[in-house]
Amino acid sequence: MLDFSNASFSPETIDVMKAALETAVASLPAPVGSAHVQAIAESILRTAKDGERDPMVLQRMALMELQISTRCDAGPRT
């Protein structure tokens, strides 16, 4: 996991991040692996650390990053 030890969030922001995480994970087809949950959580933390507070934006960014990373990990199709 990335280092977020210096990050500080208000209780309201934590609630927003939690809602974004739960909604993003719930939108994935089952079963959802822990690596996907971790990737989504890291994206939400990183985006919130940059100042974003809209839960829909946090969710959307995390899912887009997950989709991009999954495609990159799959490599080129032959």
N, C-alpha and C positions, 0 to 999 in steps of 0.2 A: 504494500500500500504506500502511496505517496505520503510525504511528510507534511501533515497539517498541524503540527504541534504549536505553531505560532498563530494559528487562526483563532479568532474569537467571534462568537455569534451571540446575538441576543436570544432570549427564550422565544420571541416571536419568529425570528429567522429560523431557529431550529424547528419550530412547528411547521413552517413553510417547507423546509428541506425534507422533513419527515413525510409530509403529504406528497411532495413531488416524488420521493423514493417509492412510497407505497403505490401510487398511481402508475408510475413507470413499470414497476415489477409486475403489477397486476395486469398490465396490458400485454405482457409477453406470453407466448404459448407455454403451457406446462410440459415438461418440468423445467423450472428455471434454475440454472446452475449457480453455485456460489460465485463463480468468476464473473458472471453477468451482473449479479447483485453488487459485487465489489466495484466493477467498472462503472455502473450507474451511480453508486454512492460517491466515488471519487470525482466523477464529472459534476455532480450536484455540488459537492464541497468546493471544487475549483471555481465553478461558475458563481456560486454564492460569495466566495471570497473576493471575486472581482466586482461584487456589488449588486448582482441580480437578485431580486426578491419576489418576482412573479413565479408562483409554483408551476404554472403551465410552461413558461419559458425554461425553467430548470428541468422539467420533465422532458420537454422537446429536445433540448440540447443533449441531455444524457442519452436519450434513445437514438438520436442522430449519430452521436459519437460511437455508441455501441454498434450500430449498423455499419458504420464505416470501418471500425476495427474488426468486426466479424468478417467483412468482405476482404479486408487486407490480409487477415490471418488465413483465409481460405486459399489465397494465392491465385494465380492465373488458371483459368480453365483451359484444358487442352482437348 
